[in-house]
Amino acid sequence: MLNVLFAQASDAAESAGGFGALGSIGDVVVFFLFLAAVIFVAFGMSRGSDGNATEYFLAKRSLKWWLIGFSLIAANISAEQFVGMSGQGSDYIGLAVASYEWIAALSLVIVAFFFLPRFLKAGIYTIPEYLEKRYNKAARLIMSIMMMIMLIVVNITVVTYAGAKAYSGFFGDATVCGIRLDLNFFCWVIGVIAACYIFAGGLKACAWADLLQGSALIIAGAVVLYFSMQYLGTADVGVLVQNAGLQDAEIADKLVGADAWQRFNELNASKLRMNLASWDLVIPVTALVLAIWIPNLYYWGLNQYIIQRTLGSKTLGEGQKGLVFAAFMKLLIPFIVIFPGMIAFNLFANQQHDSAQKASESELARFEELKGAPTADQPLFTFSRSFAAYDAEAAQALLNYDAEALGIGVPTVKKQDKMAVPDRLEQQLIAIKKSPEAQGKLFSSTTISGYDTDSALSLLMSNVVPSGGFKGFMLAALLGAIISSVAAMLNAASTIFTMDLYNEFTPKSTDAASEAKRQKRLVRVGRLAVVTFALIGCFVAPIWNDPKYGGVFKAIQEFQGYISPGIFAAFVIGFWMKKAPNIYGVIALLGCPILYKTLAVCCPGLDFLNRMAVTFGVLIAIAFILRIVAPRKEAFVQLAPEFPTDADVQAELNAALANAQSEDEKAKLTEMFNSKMTVEKFNNVFLKSSTGAKVFGLIVVILTILLYLKYWDWESPMF
């Protein structure tokens, strides 16, 4: 039956442009063996994880650095990287999109040595809990609610939808045993598997499953890169030249006899740069100064579903080593994700164009009918930069039509003399949309594109990656990545709900027996929350299929901007401005969405990254003003949890040993008391920073700088 399932998927995928043929029994076996291994490990490591809240939500604070590192990568990487980032690499953006990964590497190092020590010293379960210690309960409550909304309504549902969309597209809505393998089916597959092992073992189960899935992701990316390079090295030069749109015979001569790496560098020279011009809409060079740091530091340092792994570290040193290990792996991601995307364009640009042409053909036909008599009564035309790059003349004709229909001339935009033709046409289209004459006019919901760059991975899977187990492993790794991300979000959401909301509004225990029962109850509440949030995700995820939302990743980016600058500002000021008043936490959190929305309305041309930067800057300025006019009477001093001294514990142990009846009982008592945290252990062992992590963190910083220097284009106009 399994072979039939993959054979049906193969037929559907070939006709729909999915991941390609996958009929090999080896692929089937590898696919299901990998998923079975993940589930087996997750459930196998779940034992003994439900005794109390620390065991369930923070894995008994026992996670080692290698578990933390792989878990961070697995929780982070999903379809967005392997499909979206690969697609952007295939597009004109090229290696510039690697800034999201390489700035993340630097952010992880910053989190390791500036954020994590403060969090572990505070002894917190959740990130919002820190705001209560620094500001007040109101700040903690507001952030908890904001993060709950973000995790449940947006993150869980969007990632579930994105994964289900990819897999339903691959299987082509095939039917097996009367079950239709459609979007809804895969939403439930992803949600149920993720919920099951989080329900059973909490963070510990999540971390061990991530160990397999994180390492599989790195291997899967390397597999795609290897076979892509192999294919590029033997590809027909005529096809490569045609796909690249090159007419220069000298370039063709360079490709003849060149190896794969030489061909890659020759064909992608214009994409192997980190700096896009300041007028770029995706990642302008100006965003590298400040804007891109805000979502990165928020995501890696203040986002519960990521940072929870380090809150569960055995010691500060283990957490720091795990973060630095993850930072090093982030340096590798562009090479195994973005480079294959570039190669996909080199090899299959024609197929990418055909796919885009098919999606745009009705809109192009409408243009042919209307171009002789432009009218604003009909939806106006909109096109992407990739269409302007493929056919600048046709894009100019669409632009002229829109301007004539509105009764205006084609606008002149700033610095258009410095812009490449596709950039100029894109900017002029934006200017037309912003013009007073266009207000209230309808633009088509169909964007005419030149290339379907998001198909990069599927084309490589179909044409480059061989069967015999490789495709099965790739699909299993991708599904595992999606499940891992959803599981991390479920675990984080349940932790925030249980520890920041339920635990704070229920009576505290007064004796040891009652406390033990309360701890068990916290675990039950956490598990109930996991089930509830997973059900919400499965039911709500399909609504993102509605085109009116404009794409799921755009929705995530826009929504994140409503909370991340405010949260980041509250923590930055909380860490380093000791006399900032307690009310600032509430002001930053509530002021952020107001400022961000105001900028969106008043400055529609400001890209979302720079909008976040402006919001953050205003909030920081407010903090300085409050520091002057209404400072705290006493500077904030972060207090650590209270622990007994070594001498206190030894005295308790001696008293217990005096009443012990056997040597076995004495041994158990000694082990139990020796495991207790004391002031001395907390300060000298638990909070001891890792020298090795500092050294390798510095190496990561140096490598990141060298990568930017190597791939920085000093000749292209940036401003």
N, C-alpha and C positions, 0 to 999 in steps of 0.2 A: 504493500500500500504506500510506503514511503517513497519508493521509486516512482510510482504513479503520480504522487503529489508533486515531486520535482519535475517530472516529465510534463505535467500539465502547466506547471509554473513556467517551464522553459518555453512552451508554445506561446503562452500568453505574453511572456516577456519579450520574445522575439518580435511579435506583432505590435506590441505597445512600446517598444524601445526601452524595456526594463533592464534588469541586470544581465540579461543574456541567457543562453542555454545553460542549464544546470541539470544534466540527466545522469551524471556519473554516480554509480553506487558509492564510490569513494567519497564524493562530496556529501552524499546523504549521511553516511556513517560519521564522518568528521563533524558535520553540523550538529547532529543530535548527541554525539559523544561529548562534545565540548559543553553544550548546554547542560547535559546531565552531570558533568564534572563540576560545573559552577554550582548547581543546586545541591549536589551531594556535599561539597565542601562547606557551603553556606550553612546547611542544616547540621552538618557534623560539628561545626565549630560553635553552634548555638547553645550547646549544653552548658548549663551553669551560668547563663547570662541573665537570669530573671530573678535573682535573689533580692536585688534592691535597685534603686534608680541609677546609682553609679555603675553597676554592672550592665544594666540594660541600655542606658543612654550614652554612657562614656566608656563602654567595654572594660569596666573596672579600672580605668586609667592604666591600661597595661600594654598599649599598642607600641610596637617597635618601629624604628625609623623606616625600614623597608616596606612594612605594611602601610604606614602612613603615606609614603611617597607614591606607591602604586595606587592606593585608594584615592588620593587626590587627583591623579591623572584620570582614573576610570570614572570618577564622579564628574569630572569636567568635560571630557571628550564624549561627543555624541554625534548624531547625524549632522549637526551644525558644522563640525569640523570636516568630517570626511566627505560630505556632500557640498555644503555651502562654501567652506574655505577652499576646497579643491576647485569649485566652480569659479571663485574669485581669482584663483591662480590662473585658471584657464582664460579668464577675461583680461582686459588691459591692466587691471590692478596688479596682477602678478605677485611678486614677492613682497610688495608693500603691505599686504594684509598680514604678513608675518609679525608685524608690530604688535598685534594682539597677543602673540605667543611670547615674543622676546621681551616686551614690556612686562608681561606676566612673570617671566623668569626673574626680572629685577624686583617686581612686586613681592614675589615669594621670599626673596632674601630679606627685604625690608620687614615683611611680616614676621619672619623668623627671629629677628633680633630687636625689633622695636615694638611689635604688637604682642607677640606670644608671651614674653616674660610678664607683661602686665596682666594678661588674661589668666595665666596659670597662678600667679601670685594671688589674684583675687579669688581663686577657687570656684570659678563660675561653671555652670552647666550650659548656659546659653549666652550669646552675645548681648541681647537686651538686658540681661541681668547686670552686666557691667555698668550700664547707664544708671541703674538705681544706686549703685555704690558711688558713682561719680556725681550724679545730679540728684535725681529723686525718683520716686515710684511712678510718677506720671510719665516721665521720659521712658522708663522701661515698658510701661503699659502701651504707650503709643507705638514704640518701635516693634513690640511683639505683635500688635495688631497689623501693622504695616507689613511685616515679614510674613505673617500668616496669610494675608491676602495675596502677597506676591508669590509665595510658594504654592498655595492651593489653587488659586484662580488662574494664575498665569503659568508659572514654571512647570508644575506637574502636568497640567492639561496640555500645554504647548509641546513639551518634550514627548509626552505620550502620543499626541497627534502626529508629530513629525516622524517618529519612528514607525507608527502604524501606516502613515502615508507612504513611506518608502517601501515597506514590505507588501502592502496591498498592491502597490504599483508593480512590484516584482512578480508577485503571484498572479497579477492580472484578474483579481476577483474570481479565481478558479474555485470550483466546488469539489470537495472531497468528503465522501460519506455523508452527503446531504448538507455539509457545512460550507457556507460561502466564505472564502478567505478574503473578506473585504476590509475596509477601514475599521468598522466597528469590531470585527473579530480580533484584529491585531491590537486594538486599543485594550481589549480585555486580556489578551495574552500578556502584554507588557505589564499592565497594572496588576494582574493576579500574581504573576511570578515574583515581581518586585515586592509586593505586599506580603507574600508568604514567608520569604526568608527574613524580612525585617520584623514581621510579627513574631517569628520564632526566636530570633537572636539579637535584634537591635543592631547597635553599631558594630559589635564584634562580628556578626554574620555578614554585615555589609562590607567590612574591611577585608575579610578573608575571601569573599566572592570577588571583590575588586582586585585582589592580588592576581587572580587568574585573568580577569577581564582587562586590567590595565596592561599587563605584560602581553596579552594577546593583541591588544590594539597596536602596540609598538611593532610587534612582529608582523601583523597584518599590513600595516603601512609600509614596512620594509619590503614585504613580498610584492606589493603593487609597484613600488619604485623599481625593484629589481627587474621584474618582467617588462615594465614599461621601457626601461633603459635598453633592455635586450632587443625589444621590438624596434625602438627608435634607431638602434645601431644598424639594423638590416633593412630599414624601410626604403622604399623607392624614392630617390632624390626628387624626381618630378612631382610626386605627390606632396612631399615636404615643402617644396618651393611654391607649389600652387596654394597649399593651405596657409602658408605664411603671407601670401599676397606679394611675393617678391618677383621682380622682373630682372634683377641684376644677374647676369651670367656668371660674374665673378663669385657671387655667393654660392651659386649652384656648384661651381668648380670646387669651392672649399668643402662642400658637403660630400663630394665624391671621395671615397677612401678615408673619410674622417671616422673616428670612433664615436660611440654613443655620447660620451661626455662633450667632445668637441662640437658635435651636432647640436646638442642641447644648448650650449653656450652661444653658438652662432645664431640659432633660430630664436632664442629668447632674450637676446641682448637688451631689448627695450623694456623687458619685464623684470630683469634682475636688478631692481633698484628699490630702495626703501622709502624714497621721498617722492610723494605725489605733490603736484602743485597746490598752492593755497586755495585755489578755486575748485579743487576736486570735491565731489559730494560724498565720497565714501570715507576716505581717511586722509584729509589734507595735511600737509606738513606742519601746519600750525597746531594741529591736534596733538602732535608728539610732545609739545612743550609742557602742556598741563592737562588738556582735556582727556586724553586716553588714560592718564594715570588715575583719574577718579573712579571709573568703573572697574579698573584692574585692582586697585587697592581695596575698594569696597568688596569686590567679588572674592578675592583671595584672603582678605583679612577680617572682614566683617559679615560675610555671608554665612549664615548658620550651617547650611548643608555642606559647605566646604571646610570651614574652620573647625567643625565638630570633631573631625579626625584628630586634629592636633590637641584639642581639649582633652581627648582621651589618651594622650601619649603617656608613656610610663614615667618620663621625666622631661624637663625642659630641653635637655640635650638631645633626647630621642626625637622630640618634636622638631627641633631645629634641623637635625640631620635629615628628617623626613621631608621638610619643606625645601631644603637645599637640593636633595635628591630629585624631588619633583621639578624644581627649577631647571636642573640640568636636562631632564627629559623634555621640558618645554622648549629648550633650544633645538631639540631634534625634530619636533613636530612639523615645522615648515618643510623640512627636507622630505619627509615621508607622506605629506599631505598636499602641499602646494606644488612641489616639483612634479608629481604625477599629473596634477591638473594642467600644468603648462604643456606637458608631453601629450596629453589628450588633445589639446588644441593643435599641436604640431601634426599629429597623426590623423585626427578626425574632425578638423574644422568644417569640412564639407557636410558631414553628418550633423554637426551642431547647427549649421546654417539651415539645413533641410528641416530639422525639427522646429527651429524658430520660424521658418517660412510657413510651415504647416499651421502653426498656432496663429500666425498673423495674416494668413491668406484672405480671410473674409474681410478684414479691416483694409487690406491693400486693395481688394476688389471694390470696396466702398469708395475708396479714394479715387479710383479710376472713373467711377460713375460721377463723382461730384466735382472733380478738379476743374472742370470747365466753368462751373458756376458756384463759387464758394458762398456758403451761407452759415450764419451762426445759429440757425434754427436746428441744424444737425449737430450731433456731438463732434467736437473738434478732435483733431488727431494728436496723438502723443507717441513719442518714440524713445528708445533707449540709446545710450551712447554707443552700444555695440552695433546698432543699425546705422548710425552715422559713420561708424568706422568701416562698415561693410560697403555701404553705398551712400556716400556723402551727397551725391547729386539728388538721389531720391529723398533723403532727409531734408535737404534744402527745399525741395518742392513741397513737402509736408509743412515745413515751417512757413513758407510763403502763403500756402493755403490758409493756415490758421490766422496769420496776420491780415490777409485780405478779407477773410470772413468777418473779422472784428473791426475792419475799417481802419487799421493802423499800419504803420510801416514795421518791418522787421527791426526789433530794437538793437541798438549798439550796447554792448556790455563792456564793463571795465576790463582792461588788459587783454582784450580779444586779439590784439596783434601778437601777443606772446603765446596765445593758446594754439594747440593743435586743432585742426579742423573739427574733429569729433567733439572736443571740449567746447569749442565756440558754438557749435550748433546746439549742443545740450544746454549751455548757458542761455542762449537766445530763446530756446523753448521755455525755459523756466521764467525768463523775463516776460514772455508773452502771457504765461499763466498768472503772473503777479500783476499784470497791467490792470488799470481801472476798468478798461473795456471788457476784460475777461471775467470780471467778478459777476457771479450769478450764471455764467455760461457753463455748459456741460462739456467736459472732455471725456473722450471714450475711456471705458474701463480696461480696454485692451491696449497694452503697450506694444508697439511694433518693435521687434527685436531682430538683430542681425544674427546672433548666435545663442543657442540654448546652452550656456556654459555650465549650468548646474547638472547637465548630463555627463560631465567629464568622467566621474567615477563609474557610472553605469556603462559607458562606452569602453572603458579599460577592462571592466569585469567581463564584458561580452566578448571582446576581441583580443585581449592581451593576456589576462590571467588564465592559465590552463585549468582543465578539470582534473579529476583524480585526487580530490581532497582540498586543493587550494581554494576553489570557489566556495566550497562548503565551510572552510575555516574562515574565509573573509566574511561571509554572511553571518556566521555564528558570532564572530568578534563584533560586528556592527550591532547585532541584536543585543549582545551582552553589554555593549557600551550604552545603549539606550536604556536597558533595564537597570544598569548600574546607576545611571543618572537619576532615574525615577525613584529608585530605592533610596538613594541619598537624600532626595527631597522629602520623601515620605518620613524618613527617620528624623530629619531636621524639623519638619512641621509638627510631628508628634511630640518631639522634645520641647519645642517652644510652647505648644498648647499645654502640655502636662506640667512643666516646671515654671513657666512664666505666668500662666493663667490659672489652671486648676490648683496647683500647689499653693499659689499665693492667696487664694480665696477660700481655702479650707482650713479648719482648725489644726494646729500643730500638736504633736504627741507630747505627753508629759513624762512617760516612762519607757523603758527599753522594750517591753512587750508590745505596747501600743505603737511605738515607732517601727518595729518590725512589720506589723500589720499594715501600717501606713505606707511603708516602702513597697510592699507587695501590691497595694492598691494603686500606687503610682505607676507601676509596671503595667497593671491591667488597663488603666486609663490610657497609657501610651499605646498599648496594643489596639484598644478600641479606636483610638484616633487614627492609627495606621489604616485600619479597615475602612473607616469612614472617609478618609481623604483619598484612598485608592478608588473607592466607589465614585466619589465626586469626579476624580480624574477620568475614569472610564466613561462615565455618562456625559461629561461636559466636553471632553477632548474633540469629538467629531464636529463641534460647532465651528472650530477654526478652519474647516474646509470651505466655509462661506467666503467668496472673493471679497466681500465688503470689508474684511479685516485687513486686507492689503498685505498679507504674508505674515507668518508667525514670528519670524525673527525680527521683523520691523516692529511688531507689537511688543516683543520682549524688550528691545532697545528703548522704545519710547516709554514704556511703562516703568522700566528701571530708572529712567531719568527723573521720575516723580519722587523717588525716595532715596536713591543712592547719594546724591550730593549732600542732602541734609544729614543722613546718617554719618557719612564720612566727615563732614564738618563737625558734628557733635563729638565724634571720637578724637579727631585731631586736636580740637580745642580742649577736650577733656584730658588728653594725655599731657599736653605741653603748656597750657595756659592755666596755671594752678589757681588763679584768683578769678577766673571766669565764673559768673554767678550761676547758681543751680538752675535758674529759670531758662538759661540758654539752651539746655537740652531740648526742652519743649519748643522753644522758638525755632531752632534749627530744623527739627523734625516736621513741624506744621508749616513753617515758612517755605520749605523746599517746594512742595507741589504748587503753591501759589505763585512763586517766582518762576518756576519752570513753565507753567501754563501761560503765564503772562508773556514770557519770551516767545513761546510758540505762536501766540496770537499777534504780538506786536512785531516780531522779527522772524517771519516765516522762512526767510532765506538762510537763517542760521542753522547749520547742521546740528544734529542732536548732541554730538560730542562737545562742540563749543558751547552749546546751550547749557550743558551740564557744567562746563567750566565757569561760565558767567554766573550761574546760580550759586556754585560753590564760593566764588570770589565775593559775592554780595553777602553771603552768610558769614564768611570769615570777617568781613569788614564790620558786620553787626556785632560780632564777638568782641572786637577791639573797642568798639564804642561802649558796649556794656561794661567791659573791663575798666574803663575810665570812669563812667558815670555811676555804676552800681556794682563794684567789685565784691567778692566774698570777703567777709571779715577776716577769715583765716585761710591760708593757702591749703588747697586740697592735699591730703596725704593718704595714699592708698594703703589700706590695712589688709593684712593677710588673715586667713582663717585662724581661729584659736586652736592650738594643739598643746598637749601636755609635754613636759620636758622628758628627756631620757631618764632622769632620776625618778620622776613620777611613775613612769611605766615600769621601771625596774622594781620600785617599791610594790606596785600592784602585782607584779609577777611573783615576787617573793612571798607575798601574802597568799596568793593562789597556790603556789607550790607547797606551802606549809600544810594545806588541807588536801593535797592530792593523795590518792589512794594507791597509785601504781606508777611504775616508770613510764608506761605508755601514756598515761594521763599527763604526767609531767612534761613529756616530750611535746604533746599536743598543745599544752598551755604555753610552753616556751615558744613554739612556732607562732602561735596566735599573737602573743604579746610582742614578739620581735617584728611582726608585720605591721604593727600599729605605726601610724605617722606621728612623729614628734616634731617639736620646734627645730631641733638640731637636724633631723633628717630632711625636713622641709626646706630649710635654708641651705644646707651644705650638700645635699644630694639631689632632691627633687628640682630645686631651682638653679642648679649648677649649669651654666652655659657650656656648650660644646666647643672646644678649641678647634677640633676637626671640621665642624660645621662652618666656623668662621673662615678657615683657610679655603675650603671648597666653595663657600659663598663668595669669597673674593675672586676665586677663579671663574665662577659663573658670571660675575659682573664684568671681568676683563674680557671673557669670551663674547659676551653680548656686545660690548663696545667695539670689539674687533669685527664682529659680524656686521654691525652698522657701518663701520668705516669701509669694509670691503664692498658692501652693496649700496653705498651712497653715491648717487649720481650728481657730481659737482657741476656738470655742464648744463643740465636741463634747467629752464627757468622755473623758479619756485614761487616768486612773488610778483 
